[in-house]
Amino acid sequence: MKKKILVLGGAHIDRRGRISGETAPGASNPGTWFEEPGGGGFNAACNLARLGFQVTMISPRGGDPMGETVEEAADFAGIDDRPFVFLDRKTPSYTAIIEKDGNLVIALADMDLYRFFVPRRLSIRWVREAFAAHDFILFDANLPEETIAAIVAKAHSLAKPVAAIAISPAKVVRLKPCIGDIDYLFLNEAEAAALAGERPEEAAGWPPLLNEIGIRNAVVTRGRRELVALSEGRAVTLQPPIADTVADVTGAGDSLAAGTLAALISGLPLEEAVRHGTAAAILTVQSRHAVNENLTPDLLNEALALVPKVRILH
């Protein structure tokens, strides 16, 4: 029987402008424009559905054509889409400018609607039933701090493991009040620094720092440098292989979270599961989409052959 995963969080429109030549700050840059549904929760949900899980998505949505576009994409991905629709408001959006090599220059997040996902919405009968019916809970930090705390508390009251995607340095601080109760946390180095208050240069500096603030299991990505994975006092690093081509880095962290969770739910330990997450991220950056449209369990296993073994820190 397929494992069931409930995802709560960002499902909105991603707009990405890609500069064609060398970036010229403060000037008009020739380039191309691309738009698709996205969001941390949405991207992870799509990856998990493509990897064979039964996925339900709950998110706020506007009553506009952008909201309909997100709904259609969720249905196409095989996600059971359960939005809270606010007919008089617009669907959130994320607009990014990306350099020729695929790296982010700057982004603007128009996410005001997410503040209407208040804790009392978790008391709605069908939402309570969704929590009870699923094996695993995943959320992202697009949601308000008090809603995040309520999600974590509800998951633990039902003995359901819960994971979080940090989203950004500005939003990850919303996790602080319940950080010790999150079973798995996925974040990049800037987001980890926003939580910890400092940024070690070496990979080995992260485990004690994160343990000190109550984080038990986590994956910290560090761009092209070794990522760090923590698991109940054990720490490992993994050097991400360089992809043959980098079409777009958007969604790489979300796919790493999804690939890692897929392996964890299948019974693998975190230090091995993070290799699966890295393989999913490699496939994502090779696609112009935030979710690789060709992702399957077989394709992920092929990419896994490119991922080195972890190095044990302690």
Backbone torsions as a table, in degrees:
resi	resn	phi	psi	omega
1	MET	NA	137.6	179.7
2	LYS	-65.1	137.3	172.9
3	LYS	-71.1	144.1	-177.1
4	LYS	-106.2	129.9	-178.1
5	ILE	-122.5	127.5	176.6
6	LEU	-100.2	125.4	-178.7
7	VAL	-116.1	128.6	177.3
8	LEU	-124.5	130.0	179.4
9	GLY	149.5	-145.0	-171.2
10	GLY	-71.8	126.0	171.8
11	ALA	-146.8	99.1	-171.9
12	HIS	-146.8	-162.1	179.4
13	ILE	-100.8	128.4	174.1
14	ASP	-101.6	124.6	173.8
15	ARG	-114.8	131.2	-178.8
16	ARG	-132.7	122.8	174.3
17	GLY	-102.0	126.9	-177.3
18	ARG	-110.6	123.4	-179.6
19	ILE	-74.7	133.3	-174.4
20	SER	-80.2	-34.3	-177.4
21	GLY	-116.5	-151.9	177.0
22	GLU	-71.6	138.7	-176.3
23	THR	-69.2	130.1	177.6
24	ALA	-116.3	95.7	-179.0
25	PRO	-59.5	142.6	177.5
26	GLY	73.1	14.9	-177.8
27	ALA	-139.0	167.8	175.4
28	SER	-75.8	129.0	-178.2
29	ASN	-116.1	125.3	174.9
30	PRO	-61.6	144.2	179.6
31	GLY	-178.0	-167.7	-179.1
32	THR	-128.4	156.8	-177.0
33	TRP	-117.4	140.0	-177.4
34	PHE	-141.3	140.7	-177.2
35	GLU	-138.7	136.4	177.7
36	GLU	-159.4	161.5	173.9
37	PRO	-64.0	146.4	-179.6
38	GLY	-161.6	-153.4	-174.0
39	GLY	111.8	145.4	-176.9
40	GLY	-55.3	-51.8	179.7
41	GLY	-63.1	-43.0	-178.5
42	PHE	-63.5	-46.8	-179.9
43	ASN	-61.1	-44.1	178.9
44	ALA	-63.5	-41.2	179.6
45	ALA	-61.3	-43.0	179.3
46	CYS	-62.8	-44.1	177.9
47	ASN	-60.5	-44.9	-178.3
48	LEU	-65.7	-38.7	177.6
49	ALA	-64.8	-40.6	179.1
50	ARG	-67.9	-23.0	179.3
51	LEU	-90.8	7.6	169.8
52	GLY	100.9	10.3	179.9
53	PHE	-94.4	157.0	175.0
54	GLN	-90.4	114.4	-169.7
55	VAL	-119.3	131.9	172.2
56	THR	-114.7	135.7	-178.6
57	MET	-118.3	129.4	175.1
58	ILE	-120.8	123.0	179.8
59	SER	-156.4	157.6	173.3
60	PRO	-75.4	146.9	-178.1
61	ARG	-145.6	145.7	176.2
62	GLY	-84.0	160.3	177.1
63	GLY	-89.5	62.0	-174.8
64	ASP	-138.5	172.5	179.8
65	PRO	-58.7	-32.0	178.2
66	MET	-64.2	-38.9	177.3
67	GLY	-63.8	-38.7	177.9
68	GLU	-65.9	-36.5	178.4
69	THR	-63.2	-42.5	177.8
70	VAL	-63.8	-43.4	179.8
71	GLU	-60.0	-44.6	-180.0
72	GLU	-63.5	-40.7	179.8
73	ALA	-66.5	-38.6	177.8
74	ALA	-63.6	-44.3	179.0
75	ASP	-61.9	-42.2	-179.3
76	PHE	-63.5	-34.4	-179.4
77	ALA	-78.1	-8.5	-179.6
78	GLY	88.3	19.8	179.6
79	ILE	-91.2	138.8	172.2
80	ASP	-80.7	97.1	-172.0
81	ASP	-86.9	121.8	-178.0
82	ARG	-127.5	72.9	-176.6
83	PRO	-80.2	154.9	162.9
84	PHE	-90.6	112.0	-175.5
85	VAL	-97.4	124.3	175.8
86	PHE	-105.3	100.9	-170.1
87	LEU	-61.8	-29.2	-175.5
88	ASP	-94.3	10.4	-177.7
89	ARG	-129.5	162.8	-178.3
90	LYS	-94.7	150.3	177.0
91	THR	-66.7	137.7	178.5
92	PRO	-59.1	159.9	179.1
93	SER	-146.1	157.0	177.7
94	TYR	-129.9	123.2	-177.1
95	THR	-119.1	121.8	-175.2
96	ALA	-124.5	146.9	170.9
97	ILE	-110.5	126.4	-172.4
98	ILE	-120.9	138.6	179.2
99	GLU	-73.8	169.9	-178.7
100	LYS	-56.6	-33.8	-178.2
101	ASP	-84.4	3.9	176.3
102	GLY	96.0	-4.9	-178.3
103	ASN	-85.7	149.8	-175.9
104	LEU	-75.2	134.3	174.2
105	VAL	-93.2	-55.7	180.0
106	ILE	-160.8	155.1	179.6
107	ALA	-141.9	154.8	177.0
108	LEU	-126.8	126.1	-178.4
109	ALA	-109.3	114.1	177.1
110	ASP	-100.8	86.4	-166.4
111	MET	-120.8	23.2	-173.1
112	ASP	-57.0	-32.1	-175.0
113	LEU	-62.1	-28.1	-175.9
114	TYR	-63.3	-22.0	180.0
115	ARG	-69.0	-14.0	178.5
116	PHE	-84.4	-4.6	172.8
117	PHE	-84.3	81.5	-175.1
118	VAL	-90.3	160.7	-176.2
119	PRO	-55.1	-34.1	-176.2
120	ARG	-63.4	-20.0	177.6
121	ARG	-67.3	-21.2	177.0
122	LEU	-72.5	-13.0	179.9
123	SER	-87.8	-8.9	177.8
124	ILE	-61.8	140.5	-171.3
125	ARG	-55.3	-48.7	-175.8
126	TRP	-67.5	-27.1	176.1
127	VAL	-71.3	-43.8	176.8
128	ARG	-59.6	-40.6	179.1
129	GLU	-66.2	-36.1	178.4
130	ALA	-64.6	-43.0	177.2
131	PHE	-59.3	-44.9	-176.6
132	ALA	-68.0	-30.9	-173.0
133	ALA	-86.2	-12.5	-175.1
134	HIS	-103.3	155.4	-176.3
135	ASP	-87.8	-23.0	-171.4
136	PHE	-148.5	142.3	179.9
137	ILE	-115.3	130.2	176.1
138	LEU	-127.9	134.1	176.0
139	PHE	-138.6	167.1	174.9
140	ASP	-123.9	167.0	-173.2
141	ALA	-83.6	14.8	169.9
142	ASN	-68.3	-21.5	-175.2
143	LEU	-81.4	158.2	179.2
144	PRO	-63.3	154.2	-176.8
145	GLU	-57.7	-43.5	-177.7
146	GLU	-69.7	-29.7	177.3
147	THR	-72.3	-39.8	176.5
148	ILE	-58.8	-46.7	179.3
149	ALA	-60.6	-39.2	-179.7
150	ALA	-69.1	-36.8	177.3
151	ILE	-63.1	-47.2	-178.9
152	VAL	-62.9	-42.7	179.9
153	ALA	-64.2	-42.2	180.0
154	LYS	-65.6	-43.4	178.8
155	ALA	-59.2	-45.3	-178.4
156	HIS	-69.2	-33.0	178.2
157	SER	-65.8	-24.0	178.9
158	LEU	-99.9	4.5	-178.3
159	ALA	59.9	37.4	176.9
160	LYS	-101.7	130.8	174.8
161	PRO	-64.3	145.3	-175.8
162	VAL	-132.4	137.5	-180.0
163	ALA	-126.7	156.4	-178.1
164	ALA	-135.6	145.4	172.6
165	ILE	-109.7	128.4	-169.1
166	ALA	-71.1	-32.2	177.5
167	ILE	77.2	-59.1	-177.1
168	SER	-162.1	162.1	177.4
169	PRO	-59.9	-34.5	-179.0
170	ALA	-70.1	-31.9	-174.3
171	LYS	-95.5	-25.5	-175.2
172	VAL	-62.3	-25.8	-179.5
173	VAL	-65.0	-16.4	176.4
174	ARG	-66.4	-16.4	-179.1
175	LEU	-84.6	-13.7	-171.5
176	LYS	-53.7	-45.7	-175.9
177	PRO	-61.3	-24.7	-177.7
178	CYS	-123.4	21.0	-172.0
179	ILE	-58.2	-35.3	-178.0
180	GLY	-73.7	-13.3	-178.7
181	ASP	-101.7	0.5	177.1
182	ILE	-86.1	124.2	-174.6
183	ASP	-73.2	-36.5	179.6
184	TYR	-141.7	130.6	-178.2
185	LEU	-124.4	132.8	179.7
186	PHE	-117.9	122.8	-175.9
187	LEU	-155.6	160.9	175.6
188	ASN	-98.5	178.8	-172.8
189	GLU	-63.4	-39.5	179.4
190	ALA	-65.2	-39.1	178.9
191	GLU	-68.9	-39.7	177.3
192	ALA	-63.2	-39.2	179.2
193	ALA	-66.3	-34.9	177.9
194	ALA	-64.6	-32.5	177.9
195	LEU	-78.1	-44.0	-170.8
196	ALA	-87.6	-21.5	179.7
197	GLY	87.3	-1.1	175.3
198	GLU	-154.5	168.6	-173.0
199	ARG	-135.6	94.1	179.1
200	PRO	-61.1	144.8	178.8
201	GLU	-77.6	-36.9	-177.5
202	GLU	-95.7	148.5	-180.0
203	ALA	-56.9	-38.0	-176.6
204	ALA	-65.0	-16.2	-179.7
205	GLY	-78.1	-17.9	-175.2
206	TRP	-75.5	-45.2	-175.4
207	PRO	-54.5	-50.6	-179.7
208	PRO	-64.9	-33.7	-179.5
209	LEU	-66.1	-43.7	-179.1
210	LEU	-73.9	-37.5	175.7
211	ASN	-60.6	-35.4	-178.1
212	GLU	-62.9	-31.3	-179.5
213	ILE	-97.5	10.8	171.2
214	GLY	97.8	5.6	-179.9
215	ILE	-81.8	125.6	-175.4
216	ARG	-99.5	-47.4	-179.0
217	ASN	-128.3	123.5	-176.8
218	ALA	-158.0	159.6	170.3
219	VAL	-125.8	123.2	178.4
220	VAL	-111.8	114.1	177.5
221	THR	-87.3	148.4	-175.0
222	ARG	-134.4	46.3	-179.0
223	GLY	64.5	-126.3	-179.6
224	ARG	-87.1	-4.5	178.3
225	ARG	-85.7	172.5	-179.1
226	GLU	-55.7	131.7	170.4
227	LEU	-83.0	161.8	-178.8
228	VAL	-120.8	132.6	176.4
229	ALA	-122.4	131.2	178.6
230	LEU	-112.7	140.3	178.0
231	SER	-150.5	99.5	175.0
232	GLU	48.1	53.2	176.6
233	GLY	90.6	-11.6	178.4
234	ARG	-99.4	140.6	-178.8
235	ALA	-133.5	135.9	178.1
236	VAL	-135.5	161.1	171.9
237	THR	-123.1	159.3	178.5
238	LEU	-145.0	129.5	178.5
239	GLN	-87.3	109.3	179.5
240	PRO	-63.1	132.2	176.8
241	PRO	-68.9	154.1	177.9
242	ILE	-81.3	124.8	180.0
243	ALA	-67.8	146.3	178.7
244	ASP	-58.6	-41.4	177.0
245	THR	-136.3	143.7	175.0
246	VAL	-116.6	103.4	179.9
247	ALA	-82.8	-39.9	-176.1
248	ASP	-170.6	130.2	-178.6
249	VAL	-85.6	-6.3	-179.4
250	THR	-58.7	130.8	177.0
251	GLY	88.1	-3.9	-177.1
252	ALA	-62.2	-43.8	179.6
253	GLY	-65.9	-35.6	178.7
254	ASP	-67.2	-39.8	179.9
255	SER	-71.6	-33.7	175.7
256	LEU	-62.5	-42.9	177.7
257	ALA	-61.9	-45.3	-178.2
258	ALA	-65.4	-44.9	-179.5
259	GLY	-64.5	-39.0	178.3
260	THR	-66.6	-45.9	179.7
261	LEU	-63.1	-39.5	179.0
262	ALA	-57.9	-42.2	179.5
263	ALA	-71.2	-39.1	178.5
264	LEU	-62.4	-44.9	-179.2
265	ILE	-65.4	-26.9	178.0
266	SER	-82.4	-1.0	173.3
267	GLY	105.0	2.8	179.8
268	LEU	-81.5	149.4	175.6
269	PRO	-71.2	159.4	-175.1
270	LEU	-57.0	-40.2	-176.7
271	GLU	-65.5	-24.7	174.8
272	GLU	-90.4	-35.9	-179.5
273	ALA	-62.3	-33.7	-178.1
274	VAL	-67.0	-23.7	174.2
275	ARG	-67.2	-39.0	177.1
276	HIS	-65.8	-40.5	177.0
277	GLY	-62.6	-40.2	178.6
278	THR	-64.5	-39.9	177.4
279	ALA	-61.8	-41.1	178.2
280	ALA	-64.5	-38.9	179.0
281	ALA	-66.1	-38.8	177.5
282	ILE	-59.4	-44.8	179.9
283	LEU	-64.3	-34.7	-178.7
284	THR	-68.6	-46.4	-176.6
285	VAL	-68.5	-16.4	177.4
286	GLN	-83.2	-7.3	-179.3
287	SER	-108.8	148.8	175.6
288	ARG	-75.5	-10.4	179.3
289	HIS	-93.6	157.0	178.1
290	ALA	-72.5	-17.5	172.4
291	VAL	-128.3	124.1	-179.6
292	ASN	-61.9	119.3	-174.0
293	GLU	-67.8	-13.2	-179.3
294	ASN	-103.5	6.7	-175.7
295	LEU	-61.9	129.4	173.1
296	THR	-143.8	163.8	174.8
297	PRO	-57.1	-36.9	179.9
298	ASP	-67.0	-42.9	179.1
299	LEU	-64.5	-38.5	177.8
300	LEU	-62.5	-41.7	178.6
301	ASN	-64.4	-34.3	176.1
302	GLU	-65.3	-44.0	-179.5
303	ALA	-67.4	-27.0	-179.3
304	LEU	-60.5	-28.8	179.7
305	ALA	-64.6	-19.8	-179.7
306	LEU	-87.3	-11.0	-173.4
307	VAL	-94.4	125.1	-179.2
308	PRO	-71.0	167.6	174.7
309	LYS	-71.1	158.9	179.0
310	VAL	-75.4	159.5	174.2
311	ARG	-109.4	127.0	-176.5
312	ILE	-80.6	125.6	175.1
313	LEU	-86.3	-47.1	175.9
314	HIS	-166.9	NA	NA
